[in-house]
Amino acid sequence: MDDTAVALPDAVLRRSAARRLDALALPARARLRWAAAATVVAGWLLVPQAAMIAWAVQQVFVENAAPAAVGVPLAWLLLIGLLRAGLGWCGRRCADDAVEIIRLRLRESIVRRLFAQGPLKLRQQRSGALTELMGTHVDALEGYFGGFVLARIEVVAVPLFLLVAVFFVDRIVGTVLLLTMPLIPLFMMLVGWGAEAASRRQLQALTRMSGHFADRLRGLGLIRLYGRAEAELAGIADAADNLRERSLKVLRIAFLSSAVMEFFASLSVAMVAMYLGLTYLGMLDFRGPPLTLGIGVFCLLLAPEFYAPLRRLAAHYHDRAGALAALGELESTLETTFDGEAKVAASVVISPAPPHVEDANSECGAPAISVRHLALRPLGAAHDVLDDLSFELSAGGRLAVVGPSGCGKSTLLEAFAGWLPASSGQVTVPAGIRIGYAPQRPFLFHGSIAANLRMARPGATDAQLHAAAEAAQVMAFAARLPQGLDTVIGERGFGLSGGEARRIALARVFLREPSLLLLDEPTAFLDPQTEAALLRAIAEFSQGRTLVMATHSAAALHIADQVLQLPEGLLSQQVAER
């Protein structure tokens, strides 16, 4: 009783996962239907093909007909062979197109879901593991949609048609085929449970190894500096060995499944052949009319083809197990389910938003900000860094947030940007405004400086690009680079100093032309002359805009209208230098 109660939810969950997996095929359903139709029709043509061969054999070896008499069946045989080859090509082409569409749509959906999770959530994920979602996990679905789905349809339509044709000419052979057919699906079901579990473990091991390897590549310089190269190589080797063992377990199950399928199919064909041979020798007499050579050839030709779709289904059954495992890993990492295109679209259009938003009449005017009894806790922290914070910032105001390191300055900016939900209280920011955020540790992509700037405004002209770079003091160091703004930098700003990376992030904000500026330590690590020039540019650019700036710099306070002291939460007024 208890075993049944435990097994029932597992079966229900497995069926639910299978339905969600099939729902991914919605964008390519038409192509899959054409592929399935071509596969089924090609299977049905096996009956006339076998009939033509049996007719020719009967004419030549039994009725001693002239060679010219077999011209008609041979011509039909050639025509049917060409037709089956064409159908096979069309079916494979449609299936490949469908798989490509499914993979593309799934990768787009994964990217949208990752964006919808927000930057703070993504910080908890290993980038190497996320890369595996887009690569190996999506590719694991290829065998399912390109192989198992077609084989599943073929195994329903083709063997039944062949069985009817065989029953029409010989009931004994038809009975043998009918009684031996259930053995293969039964064994497939038993093997499939173990194959799915093994595939899931193999994908988890691959994800862990990819994340481990990607992290070590990024920290290669630090690893060499501390002399940990040999130890890290040993760790990578252990991870690779673990992946190898789990991959071999999956292959072992697949080979075992295929071997048993071939055994049952060969045994069944041998039973048919033995019956026909004993009947021809006169040792068996289960039929009324005599068994002709043509009928025997016809049955022998269709017997292995009767089991061929079942063998193909068995060969692709581990693809189904791998696809279900991949889907489970995708849903576990993304913390969502794939219930079809309609729900996917509904779930990804919601972008991260501040805790509380009010409508504004103007979409581009400077917004006012209201903070009421706000408590904030960084992701993963044990306690709040800000508690019961309240203040008002008027439209077009300039607020400098100051305080010791770790007091919550960056956390407050992340809340304004909509990255971090409030533990309690609320932040009121007008809806429809454009926000520009330059964090303390900006992310720069591998590529040119100009390409990194155009992330904020892809259609910006060269003049606009240079104006933003000049205002943010990017040209002060870019002019000395070999190719200026076209100079290629490494991922995360490799090749630049921290101050230079911040200036590029600030130039991106300038190029975006936002209504609300959120700047986190924009002048850190700058010499006094560069800092003064940058602050003048910020003061000029923030005219008609609302500015919130976290800073340790005393010079930066001179351009602020208000200063918020954390953690005390004291708000003081001062006259900004215009």
N, C-alpha and C positions, 0 to 999 in steps of 0.2 A: 504493500500500500504506500509506504513512504517512498519507495523507489519510483513508483508511478507519479507521485506528486512532485518529485524532484525532476523527473525526466520530461514531464509535460511542459513546464515553462521553457526548458531548453529547446524543445521542438518548436514551440510557438515563436521563440526568439529567432530560431534558425529560419523559419518560414518568413518572418517579418524582414529579416536581413536579405533573403532571396528576393522578396518583392521590391525592396529598395534598390537592390542591385539591378533588377530588370527595369526599374524606373529610369535609370541612367541612360537607357537606350532610346528614350523618347525623341531626342533630336534626330536620330538616324533610323527611326523605325521603318520608314518607307524603303530605305536601301536594304535593311535586314530582311524585309519581307520579299523583296526581289531576289535576294541571295537565297533565301529559304525556298522560294518557288523554283528557282533554277536547279537547286540541289535535289528537290523532290522529283521534279519531272525527269531529271537525268537518272534518278534511281528507278523510276517507273519504266523507262526505256530499256532497262535490263531484261524485261520480260520478252518484248519482241526481238531483242538481240539474241537472247538464248534460244528463242523459237526458230530464228533463221539458221543458227548454227545446227540445231537439232534436225531441222528439215534437210539441210545440205548433207549431214552425216547419214541420215536415213536413206536419202536418194542414192548416194554414192556406194555405201557399204552394204546395204540390204537389198535395195531394188535395182542395183547395178545400172543406174541411169548414166547416160552419156554426160561428159563434162559440160556440154552446153546447157544441160537441164538445170544445173546449179547456178547458172548465171544470175537468175532473178534473186534467189536468196542472198547471194554474195553481194549483189548491187544494193539490196536493202540493208545488208549488214554494214557496208561501207557508209551508206547514208546515215544510218543510226549512230555509227561510231563518230562520224563528224559532228552530228547534232549533239551527242553527249559531250564531246570535247568542247564545243562552243558553249553549251550550258555550264559546264564546269568552269570555263574561263570567266563567263559573265558573273556566275555566282561568287567566285573568288574575288573578282574586281569590286562587286557591290559590297561584299563583306569587308574588304580592306578599306574602302571608302567610309563605311559605317564606323569601323573601329577608329579611324583617324578623326572623324567628327566627334565621337564620344570622348576620346582622349582630350581633344582640344577644348570641348565644352567643360569637361570635368576639371581640367587645369584652370580654366577661367573661373569656374565656381570656387575652387580651392583658394585662388588668389583673392577673390572678393570676400570670402569668409574670413581669411586671415586679416584682410584690411578691416573688416567689421569688428574683429576682436579688439582692435586698438593697439597702440604701440606698447602700452604697459603690459598687456597680456603677452605680446610677442616677445618681450624681453625675457620672459621665463622659459622660452623655448630655445633649444639648440638649433642654430642655423643649419648645421649639417643634417639634423633630423628633418627639418622642414623641407630641405632640398630633396630628401628621399620621398617625401609625399608627392612632389611634382614628377619625380622620375620613376623609381622602381615600383612604388605603390600604384601609380596610374598605369604603368606598363603591364602590371600583373593582371589587369582586366582584359588585355588583348586576347589571350587564349580563351577567355570565357565568351566574349561576344563574337570573336572570329572563328571559334571552334565549337565550344560546348553548346551554344544556343542553336547553331545550325544543326549539329548532330542530334540535339534533343528533338527538333522538329522532324528531322529525317527518320529517326528511330520510331516515331509514331506513324508516319505516313508510308514509308517505303516497305518495311518488313511485312506489314499487313497486306499490302498489295501483292507482294511476292507470295505470301502464304496462300492467298485466295487462288493465285495462278497455279501453285503446286497442288492444292487440294482439287483443283479442277481436273488435273491429269492423273493424280495418284493420291488416294486418301491416306495410305500408310506413311508415305514420306511427309505429307502435310501434318499428320499426327505426331511424328517424331520431332519435327521442327517446332510444333506448338508446345509440346511437353518440355522440351529442353530450353526454350526461350526464357522462362522466368528465372533460371539459375543465375544468369548474368546480371540482371538488375539487382537481385538480392545481394550478391557479393559486392557489387558496386556501392550499395548503400552502406554495408558494413565497413568497407575500406574508406569511404568518403569521410566518415567521422574522424578517423585517425589522420587522414590527409589534411583536413582543415586545421586541426590542432597543430600538426607539424609545420604547415605553411605559416600559421600565425607566429609560431616561435621563430621560424626562419626570418620572417620580415622584421620582427622585433630585434633580432640579432643584427640584421643588416642596418637597421635604423641606428642602433647604438654604435655600431662600428663607424658609420658615416659621420655621425655627430662627433664622435671621439676624434676621428681623423681630421675633420674640418677645424675643430678647435685647436688641435696641435699645429696645424698649418698656420693658423693666425698667430699663435704664440711661439713660432719657431725661433725668433730672435731671443725671447726670454728663456726658452728651453736651452738653447746653446749657451747663453750667458751663465746659467746656473749649473751647467754640466749635467743636464738630465736627458741628454740625447739617447744614450743607451737604454735607460730605463723606459723612456717613452716608446722607443722602438720595440722593446719587449712587450709593452702593453698593447701596441698595435698588432704585434704578431699573435698574442693571445686572443685578441678580439677576432682576428682573421681565422684562427684555428676554430674558435667557437662557431663562427659563421659557416666554415667549411663542414663541420660536423653536422650542423642542423640542415645544411643544403643536401648533404648526402642522405640524411634521414628522409627528406622529402622525396629524393630520387629513388630511394629504396622502396618506399611505399608505391610510387608510380610504377616502377618496374615490376613489383610484385603483383600489382593490380593488372597490368597488361599481360603478364605471364599467365595468370589464372584465367583471364578472359580468353586468351588464345587457346588454353587447354580445353576449356569447355566448348569453344567453337569447333576446334579440331576434333574433339570427341564426338560431337553431334554430327559433323560431316562424315566422320568415319562410320558412324552407325547407319547413315543413309547409304553410303557406298557399300557397306556389308550387306544390307538388305537387298540392294539392287543386284549385287554379285550372286548371292545365294538364290535369288529368284531366277536369274538367268541360268544357273546351274541346275534348276529344278528341285532344290532342297527346301524351298519355301513356296507356298502357294496361297497367298492371302487375297488374291484378286481374281475377278471373273475373266475379263478379257486378257489376252496375253500381253506381257510387258514388252513393248517394242524397243529397239535401240534408240530411236529418236526420243521417246519418253524418258528413258534412263539418262540420256545425255542432257535433256532439258532439266531434269531434277538435279543432276550433279552440278550443272552450271549455276543454278539458282541457290543451291544449299549454302555455299560459302558466302554468296552475296546477301543471303538472308541475315547472316550474322555480322556482315561487314559494318552496317550502321551501329550495331551494338558494340562492336569492338572500337569503332571511332568514338562513340560516346564514352566508353570506358577509358580510352586514351586521353580524352579531354576532361575526364571527371576531376583529375587533380587540378586542372585549370579553374574549375568551379570552386574547389576548396581554397585555392590560392586567391581567387577574386574575393570570396567572402572574407578571408582573413585580411586582405588589403583594405576592403571596405570598413571592416571593424576598426583597423588601426587608423584610417582616415577619420572616421567619426569620433574615435576616442581622442585624437589629437585636436581636432577642430571643435570638439564638444558640441556637436550638432549631428543631425541625421540627414541623409539624402532621401527625401520623400517625393522627388519629382521636380520638374522645372518650375512649376508655379510657386511652390513653397520656397525653392531656392531663391527665386527672384524677390519674393517678399521678405526674405530674411536678410538679404545683403544690401538692400537699399537704405537701411537704417545706419547712418554714420554716427560715430561717437559725438555726443552732445553734452553741454554743461548740465549740471544737475537741475537747473531751472531756467527756462528761457521765456522771454516775453517778446511779443511782436513789436517791430519798430516801423514807423512810417517811412523812414528813409533806409535804403539798402546800403548806401555808401557813406552816410554821415558818421561822425565820431560818436561812438556809443558811450552811454553811462553804465557804470558797474555798481551793483549793490551786493554787499556781503552781509548775511544775517546769521549770527550764531553758528558760524561754520566750524566744523571739525573735520580734519583730513588725516588720513593714515596712508602712508606709502604702501604699495603692493608688497606683501610679505613681511611688513613690520608688525611688531607685537603690540604697539600702542600708537595713539595719535601723536603727531608732531605739532599740530595746531588744534586748539580747542576754544570754542566760544568766541570766534573772531568775527567782529562786525565793523564795517566802515562803508562809506560812500565815496565813489569817484565820479565826478561830474564828466559830462561829455567834453572831449578835448582836453581832459586833465592829464597831468604827467605825475605818475606815482613812482617813487623810488622805494623799493623794499629792501631794508637793511637788517643786519643781525649776524650773529656768529654762525659759523659753518654748522650745518645740521639742524638749524632752527626751523626749516620748512619753507625757505624762499622759493626754491625750485619746485617744491610740491605745490605751492600756491599757484605758480604759473601754469603747471600742468593741469590744475583744476580749471583755470580760466580757459585753457586751450581745449577743454573737454576730454582730456586724456584720463582723468582720475575722478571717480565719483566721490561725493562727500559722505563721510561717516554719519554726519548729522548737519542740520542747517541747510542753507542754500546759497547759491551764487546766481544772481539775476543778470543776464547779459542779453541784449536785444538779438532777436533772430534775424537771419539774412545778412549778417555782416561778414566781411572778409577779415580773417585773422592771420597775422604773420607772426610766427614763433621762431626765435633763434635760440635753441637750447644751449646749455653750457658745454655739452659734448655733442656737437652736430655730426650727423652722418653724411659723409661724402662718398659718392659712388666712384668706382674705377672709371676713368674717362677724363676728358678735358675739363678745365675750370669752367669754360663757357657752357659745356653740357650740364655741369652741376648747377650753374646759375639758371639755365633754362628750365630746370625742374619746376621752378615757381611760375614760369610764364613761357611756355613752349613757342609762342608766336612772337616773342620779343625781337625787335630789330637789333642790328649790331650797335646802332647809336644808343638805344635804350640800355643795352647790355653794358656798354662802356660807361654810360652815365651812372648806373647803379654801382658798378665796380669802382668807379672813381670816388663816389660819395662814401662808400664803405672802406676806402683806403686799400682796396684789393690791388689797384694798379701800382701802389707804392712798392709791392714786391713782385707783382706779375710782370711789370715792365723789365725786370732783370732776368726773367726766365727765358729760355731759348725760344719758345714760341708764344710768349705772352699768354693771353687767355686760352689759347689753343693747346697749352702745355698739358700733357696727360699726367694725372696724379693717381696714386694707388687707392685701393679701397680704404674707407675710413680716414681719408686724407693722408695716406702714407706719403712722405716726402715733404709735408708741410709742418710747420710748428703749430702749437695749439692756438696761438693768437691769430695766425694766418687762416686756420680753418674756421675760427669764429667770424673773421671778417668776411669770408666767403658766405657763411650762413647769413650774416647781416645783409650782404648784397642781395641774396635771394629774397629776403624780406622786403628790401627797397624795390626790387623788381616786381614783386607781387602787388605793391601799392595797397596795403590793407587798411582797414579802418581802425583796427585794434592791434597795437604792436606789443608783443611780449618778448622781452629781451632778458636773457639770463647771463649775467657777467659779460656784457659785450666788449668791455675794455680790459679784461684780465690779460696779464702778461704783455702789455703794450708799454712802450717807452712813453714818457710824458708828452712829447711832441705828437706822436701818432694818436695817443689817447685824446689830446685836446682837439685834434682835427676830426677825429671820429665823433666825439661828443657834439661838435658844432654841426656835423652832418646829421646826427640823430635829432638834434634840436630843430634844425631846419626842416627835416623830413616830417617830423611829428606835428608840424603846424596843421591844425584842422583834424588831427587824429588823436586817439586816446593811447597813452603810453603807460605801460607797466614794466619797470625795469628792476631786476634784482641785481644788487651790486655791493661790493665792498669798497668801492672807490669814493673818496671824498670829493674828487672833482666831478663825478657824475651827479652828485647831489645838487650841484648848482643849476642844472637844467630842469629840476623837478619842482612841481607846484606843491606836492605833498610828500611826506616821508613816513612810511609805515615801519615802525620798529618792532621786530620780532625777537623773542617770543612774547614780549609783553603786550603786543598789539596796540601800541600807542601810535596814534596818527597825528602828525604835526603839520602845520601849514608853513610854507616858505615861499618867497618870491623867486620865480625862476628867471634865469638869465636869458633874455630873448635875443 
